Amino acid sequence: MEIENLNLQEKIGQMLMVGIDTSCTKNDIEKLITKYKVGGILLYKKNYKNYEQMLSLINYIKKLNKTNKVPIFIATDHEGGRVNRMPKEFENIPAAYKLARSGKEDTVKQAGEIMAKMLSSLGFNFNLAPVLDIKRFPDNHAIGDRAFSEDKNEVSKCGITYMKELQKRNIVSVIKHFPGHGSTSKDSHFSIPKIKNIQDLEAQDMKPFEEAIKNGADCLLVSHLKIKGITNKFPTSMSRKFITKYIRKKYRYNGIIITDDVRMRAVRNLYGKNKAVKIAFEAGNDIILLKHNKGVSIIDELIKSVERSKIKQARVGRSVKRILQIKSKYNINDEEIIYNENFVNEINSEIKKCII
């Protein structure tokens, strides 16, 4: 996986992770992989009805990608609790807050271990979890019980434990939602939250991320928040100043930076679905997360834009090197996953032992 062996389209493809919506056909998936060479596909519960269908879809994606030079990220955002992406046959792991409040010291570690085993056995290699936000609002808030604790130190401890269990099974763990979605009552799916004081974020909400970076975080997701005096007209996910100053320089972070979905309603309404991708790309993100839409014409636009600029080509090169390094580190591959009729019962038995 040498970057010198990739052409521009292949490089830009590596920087895109596409979420498959219900209208996305097998022909659409084939086009994303064989024509646009996307670096990752994000799957949701709505993409399959059962374990067998899930495995069939994952193996289909892997088989298609075998003609490409770089193995593909098979991603999900399975947290447990109300963010559950597994088919109905599988028991659900409790929400992070419930795990941390179990009273059992090893519960978070055990849950992370089971989660990692389940995901790797199903063919996933990339999970947008754990949540490192601080809980400040009720359980049904946008973050709520998805957070481990109201205390930044407890969030750090539990989040790092969970992250490391995923990493042990060669699952790329994505810490989220930097710089801290728990600091606002608004849901960034529907409107862009505005935060007035960067000092409060630095003292509280950024601390778990800082500790996770020190402890080997490989991938960090940036949320759609506006910070007064820092991000100006753009949210954090699209602010070059924020990404370079508060992630790359302040924390000396050289891992992968991925956006939250740039086609969330709030972002799409402000910038339009294609302009949002361009802004996020130019801000310095390594991977742009977007839900599929017919044509994905923005990929062709990005290629033309980069072709005209040596500066953009150099930036693409830095991002792709990071992605290739992580794919190599975690032995990401396109090997077929074999159906195991006993697996559901085996993993459910382990989950039941973890349920509080």
C-alpha positions, 0 to 999 in steps of 0.5 A: 500500500504505497501512496506512489502507486495511487493515481489522484482519483484513487487518493481522493477516493480514500478520503471518502467514507460513504454511508449507504442509505435505503435507496442505494442499490447494489449498482450504486455500491458497485459504482462507489467502489469500482469507479470512485474507489471510496476508502470506506463504506458505512453501514446501518441497521437499515441495510440488512434484516438479519445476520445472514444478510449483513454478512452477505452485504459485507462480503459483497463489498469486500469482493468488489474492492478486491480489484482495488489497490487498497483494502476498504474500511467496513464501518459502522457506528455501533455504540450499544444502547439506543445507537444499535446497528446490529441485526435483531438476532443480537442482544444489545450492549447497554448504553455507555452511561449504564455500563459506567454506573454498573458498580462493577469495575470491569464492566466497561472493559468487558463490554468493549471486549465483546463489542470488538469480538462481535464487530471483527467476527462480522467483518467490520474494521472501523467503528465510530465509537466511543463517545467521549462527550461529557453528560450534562443533560437527560438520557434522551438528549442528543448525547445523554446516556451515550456518554460515560459520565458527568465527570471528565476524568471518568469519561477519559478512563472509561473511553480509553478502556473501551477504545483499547479493547476495540484496537486489540481486535484490529477495529479502528476506534473513532473517538467522538464528538470533538470538541465536545457535543455534550456542552450544548443542548442542541442536536447538530443533526437539526441545527448548528449549536453555538458555543460562546467560550472556548476556555470552558471547552478546553478545561472540560470537554476537550480533556477526555480527547486529549487523554485519548490522544496521549493513549494512542487514539488513531482517529478523531471525529469532529462535530458540527459546532460553532465556537465564538471567535474561533470558527467564524462562519463555519462549524468546527468540522469545516474550519481550517483554523480549528482543525490546524490549531486545536487538533494538529498543533495544540494536541500534536495529533497526527492521526486521522481526522474524520468529519461527522456526516456532512449531509446532516440536515443542519449542514446541508441546509446551510451549505448545500450537499456538495458545497459542504463536502468541498468546504470540509475537504479544504479545511484539512479533514482526512476523511469526509463522511457523507451519506450516499446520494445518486451520482455522488457527482462531488467526487468528480468536482474534487478531482478537477479542483485538486488537479489544478493545485499543487498545494491541494495535491500535497494536502491530499498526499498527507491525508492519504498517507495517514489513512494507508498507515492506519490500514496497514497498522490494523491489517485491514483486508478484503478477506471473506467472512464465513457464516457461523450458525453458532455465532449469534448464540455464542455472542449473545451469551457473552452479552447477557453476562455483561448486561446489568 
